[in-house]
């Protein structure tokens, strides 16, 4: 049994976490020392690399896509580009495939090297970026003055914990999250929203959306034209959605069991009061999908017939291949994070955002910096960008439990995750499942999402859609450049490997939303009159109008 943590050490780690965006220095040093010791014992490899034998014959522009633009063809910019490309390939060759290095450390070193290359790209520097130099000459330096003003504004907003410039145009309840509805339940963790019907009759079984508590729920009810919730309401479904509270230090001890009890079970109980004896179509997105899968397995274990179907959107249930986010999850990193969270009571959204931004630093950090501060241009704010900046905190106990039990121990996939003191198995789930992955997802890679098919032998319809973790979900009909692939695997049928799925499935142009709506209808009963909003006579009076109050908490 480990010794209880020293409070001085925890305070020190918390202070370092605020400076280092929550990244463990020890984890980085372990990775680099592992690589350095193994590389040093293989001088032949160093000689080979020094002679260039390990370099590819062709050097594609892999380190920074911006260098593929026509402006980089002219000298001296072509020279800057070529030097950067050659040096980049040599440096990556140094850290790639060194025998004996622990795989997690090898991934971290490669990731860190790529981060360094993205930082020193000639596209990021005033003197070596042809687009910046052209604009500076054309505007007599006005772009730099505008860029300096942008920088000062951003610093001011960050100091005052204000949202980024332009986000004020997307306010929940005004421009976004505007689908009419009513909060019918509020407890210490959630507000449950029931949406008003727009059709004279509705399908018998209601739909419950369980979003990820790491971000605000209204990514599923963004603008009217790209709201999945509004779309299903208009298709004749009674829709409920969980809006999670943005926790503070006072909620530090809320754990995964509390999120199950106060979130999913409380919502299902409330729906049963409003719509007695109706089974529910449960839809979980990201972490909400993982939690919903746990709840579905627990209910199946207890023979509770509460679900009509289960939908998992970009949600992982096996965490052996979580993608590059797994770089930030090991024993050293989790111990460090736990000390930070124990001291402040939660993990702040900015600390979480730093990890996600690092995964796509070129797109999310360096590209915007050049555009905003050197070119003097502001990227137009969108509803998705404003939502992405509206983050939430994560309670200490819940986040520590989640990272250790699911990510680090993979307890759910291995049948060791405990609910009410007893393990649950995903294989107990016997309701139809709609499983969706997004092709360029860096948070929940689609091949990891697909592993649910290995863990549960029920009727599974898998859909792979274009886009990333969030944009792939926002795929309304008429959205340009959207397509998807589908595969239905019946219960007790032969497993289809992900590569075989790609080879045998056909690409379907357009949004996956209509296919999902049709799937829901196929697993729903006949239509009937819409239910009342809430159930005042049975203890569930309307609390307030949607989107409620919890979504407004910062």
N, C-alpha and C positions, 0 to 999 in steps of 0.2 A: 504493500500500500504506500502511495507516494505521500511525502510530507506536505502539510498545508503550506500554501504559498506565503512568502514573507511579504508583509504589506509595503515595506520600503521598496522591494523589488517590483511589486505590482505598480507602485506609483512611478517608478523609473520607467518601466515598460510603457505605461500609459502616456507619459511625456514623450518618449521616443516615438510612440505610435502616432501622435499628433504631428510630429515632424516628418516621419517616414511613411505617411499614408497607410499605416497599419501593416507594413511589410516587415517581416522578421529579418534582421541583419544576420542572425545565426544561420537561418535557412539558406541565405545567399552564400555565406562563407563556406558552409558545408558542401554545397554544390560545386563551388569553384575549386575548393581544395581537393575534392574527389577527382575532378577532371584534371587538375594540375599534376597530382601525384601519378595518375595513370599515364598521362601524356609524357611526363618526364622520364618514365621507364621505357619509353618506346622511341628511341632516337631515330630509328629507321623511318618511322612515319614522318617525323619532323623534316628529315632530309628530303623525303619524297615530296612533301608539300612545298618545301623551299624550291625544289626544281620545277614545281608546277605540274607534276604528273597527275595529281588528283583533281586538277581543274577540268571542268567540262570544255568540250571543243567550242561550243557556242555559249555565249553569256547573255541569256535573256534578261530583260529588265525586270528582275524579280524583287529588288529591294525597295523600289519606290516607283509606282506606276506613273507618277507625274513626270518622270524623266523620259517617257515615251512621246511627249508632245513635240510638235515640229520645231518649237523654239530651241530645243536642245540639239539640233542637228548642226547648227552653226558653231564655228570655232570662236572663242575658246570654251564655250559651254559644252561642246561635244567632248572636249578633253576632260573637263571636270567630271562629266558623266562617266566616261570610260575609266578614269582613275578610281572613281567611287565604286563602279561595278567590279573591277578587277580586285580591288582591295576587299570588297564585300565578300566575293566568292572565296578568296583566300582565307579570310577570317572565319567564315562559316565552315570551311573545310577543316580548319584547325579544331573546331569544337564538335564536329559531327562524327559519330561512329567510332569513338575511341573505345577499344575493348576494355572491359572491366568496370567501366563507370556505371554506377547504379542508374537504372533507366530514368527515375524521377529527377535525379541530379543532371543527367544528360539533357533532358528536356528543358530544365531550368537554364542551364548554361547556353543552350542554343537560343532560347527565348531572350535571354539577357543580351546576347550578342546581336540578335536581330533588333532589339530595342535601341541598342547603341548605334547601329547602322542607320535606323530610321531617324535618329536624332541628328546625326552629322551629315545627312543628305544635303547635297548642294542646293536642292530645292528650298531648303529652310533658311539659307543665308542671303542677306541683301546683296553682297558683292558677287555671288555666283548664280543668282536666279535671273534669267533673261527677262521674264515677265515683269518682275519687280523693277529692274533697271529701266525697261521701256516705259513703264507707267510713271516712274519717278521723273524721267526726262520729259515725258509728255505733259505732266502736270506741274513741272517745276518744283517737285517735292511736296506738293499738296497732299498726296496719298500718305506720306509719312506723318504729316501733321494730323490728318484724320485718324490714322492708325494709332498715334499717341493718345488722341482723345478717346478712342475705343478702349485702349489699355487702361487709362485712368478710370473710365466708367466701370470697366469690369472689376478692377481692384476695389472700387468703392462699393459695388454691389456685393462682392465677396465678403468684404469687411462687415457689411451690415446684414449678411445672410439673406440677400434679396435674390429673386430669380433672375436669370439672364435677360438681357435686353430683348424686348419684344414678347416675352412670355406673358406679360400682363394682358395681351390681346386674346388669351385663351384661358378664361376663368371658368372653373367648374360651376355648373349651374347657369352659366350665361352663354358662353360660346361653345363649350364642351360639356359633356355629361348632362345633356339637356333632354333626354328621353323622359317624358312625363311618368312619374311614379310616386310612391309613398314609402317612407320608412315605417315598417310595421313591427320592428323589433330593435331594441337597443340594449346592449349589455356592456360590460366593462371592456369588451374587445371588438365587437362588431356592431354595425347597423345593417339590418337586412332590408333591402329595397324590393318592393313589389311594383312591377311596372304596369301602367294602365293599358288595358286592351285597346287595340285599334280595329279589331274585326268583330263582327256580330257574334261569331262563335269561335271557340278555341279548342285545341286538342286537349284531351282529357288529362294527360300527364304534364305537369309543369316542368320547367327547366330551371335548374339552380346553377348559377355561375360562381365558381370559387377561384378568385384571382390570386396571384402571388402577393403576399403581404410585404414584399420588399419594395413594391411600388404601388401607387394608387390604382384602385380597381378600374378607373374610367378609361383605361386603354381599350376596354371592351365596349365602351360607350363614348367614343371620342367625339368627333363632329357628326352631325346628323347623316352625312353621306357615307361615312365609313364606320358606323356603329354596328357591331355585330349584334348587340342587344336589341337595338331598334329593328334591325333586319328580321330577327326571329319573332319579335312582337308583331310586326307587320305580316309575317307568315302564319299568324294565328296561334302563337304559343303564349302561354302564361309564363312570364319570366321573372325570376327572382335573382338577386345578386348580393353577394356579401361585400360590404365596404369595411375594410379593416381599420381599426384605430391606429393612429400614428403614436407608438408608445413612447413614454419618457422613462426616466430613471425609476419612477414609481412602479413601473411594470417590469422591472428587471427580472423578477422571479417567475414570470409567465413562461411555461415550457411548451413543448410540442403537444403534450396531453391537454393543456389548456386550450391550445388552438383547435384541437379536435373537439373538445367538450363545448367550449363557448362559441366556436365558429361553426363547424359542420353539423354536429349533433343538435345544437340549439336551433340552427336554421331549419333542419329537417323536422324538428319538433314543431316549430312555428308553422311551417308549410302544412303539416298534418292537421293543425288546428284550422287553418284557412280552407284546406282542401282535404277533408278526412278520407283516409284509406286510398289516397292516390299515390301511386309510385312515382318517383321523381327521376327525370333525366339529369344526372349530375355531370357538370362540365367543369373540369379543372384545368387551369392555365399555369404553366411553369411550376413554381413551388406549390401553388394551389392544387395542381394536378397530382403532385406527389402526395400531398396530404389527403386528397380525395381518394387516391388509390389505397392508402393505408386505411382510411375509414371504410371503404368498400370491402377490403379484405376482412376487417374486423366484423363488419355486419354479416358477411357471408359465413364467418366462423360461428356466429351466434344464430345463424339461420333467420336473420332479420330480412324480410322481403320488402325493403324500403325503396330500392332502386329499380327503375325500368331499364336504364342503360348507364354506361359510364363513358365519358369522353375525356381524353387526355390530350391537351394541346401543348406541344413542345415541353412535355413533362418527362423527367427521367425517373425510373424506378430501379435501375441498375446503374451503379456509379463507378464501375471499373474503368470506363472510358469516358469521363465527363468533358473531354476537350481540354483546352489550355487553361480553363479556370482551375483545373486540378493542380496546376503549378503552384497555386497559392494555398494548397491544403495538404499539409503533412503535420507530423507531430510537433515539430519546432514551431511552425507557423500557427497552429491552433493554440498551443500553449501561450504564445505571445498574444494572440487575439483575445484569448480568455482573460488575460491580465488586463488588457485595455478595456474590455467590456465590463469586467468586474468593477473597475475603478469608476467608469462613467455610467454604468448601468445598461448600456446599449451599444450597438455599433451604429455610428452615424452614417447617413446616406452618402456623405462625401467620401468617407473612408471606403465604403463599398464601391462607389463609382470609380475610385482611383484604380481598382483592380480591373474593372471592366474596360476602362479607357486604355489601360496598358495593353490589353489584348488587341486593340486596333488603334495603336498610337498614331499611325500615319493618317488615318481618316478622322480620328476624334481629337487629336492633340495638335500635331505639327501642321497638317493641312489648314485647319481653321486659324492657327496662329499666324501663318503667312498671309492668309486671306484678310484677316481682321486688322493686323498690325503693320504689315509691310505693304500690302496692296490697298489698304484703307477701305475694304469692302466688308459689309455685314452680310452674312448668310441670312436669307429671309427666314424668319421664325415660322415653324409649322406647328400644327397641333401635336404631332408626335414628339417633336423636339421639346415643346413646352411641357408635355406630360413627363418626358424622360427626366426633365430637370426638377420635377415635383416629387422628390424621393421621400422615403420614410425611414425611420429608425428600426432596428431589430433588437428585441429584448435579449439581454445577456444569456439567460438560461436557455431560451428557445434556440437561439442561433448556435450556441455551443453544442446543444443536443443534436441539432440538425446536422452540423458539420461533422461531428464525431460519429454519430450512429448511422447516418446515411452515407455521407461522402467518404469518410475515413474507414469505417468498419463495414460498409455496404450491408448493413444488417437486414434491410428490407428484402433485398434480392436473395439473401442467404437464409431466410426464414428465422431470423433472430431478433426481429424488431418486436418490442413488447407493447401491447395495448391492454390496459387494465391488468398488467402483470403477466400476460400470456402472449406468446409469439403469434404473429399473423403470417399467413401465406397468401401471396397474390394468386396462387393456383386455385384457391377456394372461390375466386370470383367467377360467377357463371352467367352474368348478364352480358348482353352484347356490348362490345367496346368499339368506339371510334377513336383511332389513334392517329395523331397528326404530327409530322416533323417538318421543319423548314430547312431547305437545302443548304443555306449559308449560315446556319445558326452556330454562333461561337459560344453560346451559353449552355444550350442543350443540344449537342450535335445529333443530327437525325438518326445516325446509326446507333447511338446510345438510346434514344427514344424507342427505336425499333426493337430493342432487346426485351421489351415487355412481351413480345410474342414468344420468347423463350421461357418466360416466367408464368404465363397464364394460358391455359388451353381452353379458351372459350371462342366464341364467334368474334373475330377481330377484323375490322375494316381499317386498313392502313392507308393514309394519304400523305404523299410527299409534295409539298408546294414550294414554289419559288419564293425567295426572300429570306430575311433573317429572322431572328427570334421574335421581334415585334412587328416588323413590316410584313412578314409572311402571314401573320394573323390578320392584319388589316388588308384584306384582299377582297374588297367589295366587288360585286359584279360591275364590269366596265373599267376596272383598274387596268391600266396599260401594263404590258409585259408580265402578265400573270398566267401561269399554267400549273397543272398538277398531275400527279399519277396516283392510281388507286389499285389496291389489291385487297380482296376479301379472302380470309382464311377461316374456314369453318372449324368448329370444335372437333378435336380428334383427327384433324387432317395433318398432312405432312408439312413440316417447317420449310419455309422459303427463305433462303439467305438473302441479305440485303443486296448483294451484287446480282443475284438471280432476279430479284424484284426489279432492279433497274433494267435488266436485259429483256424481261418478258412483259413489263407493263408498257402501256402506250401513253404518250404525252397528251393531255387534254387541255385545250386552250381555255383560258378564262379562270374565274374565281372558283375556289373550293366551297364557298358558302352554299350555293344551290345544292351541291351534292350532300352537304351536311344536313341541310333542311329536309331533303328527301329521305335521308337515312333516319332522321328523327321521326318523320311521319310514318315510315315503315314500321317503327317500333312504338307507335302511339295508338291509342284507342280512338273511337269516334268522337267527333266534335260535339260540344255542348255550350251552354251559355257561360260567359266569363264569370269567374268568382267575384265576390265583393272584395274591396280593397281592405285587407286586414280582417279582423274578426272581433269587433268591439265587445260583443256579448260573451265572448269566450276568452277575454283577457288580452286581446291583441288590438287595441285601438291604434289608429294612425298616429304616429309620433310627430312627423313633419314631412314636408315634401322632399322628393329626391332633388339633388343627390345626397341630402342629409348634411350632418355637421362634421362627422369624422373625416370626410374627404377634404375638408377645408383646413385641417390641423397641420401646422408646419413645425 
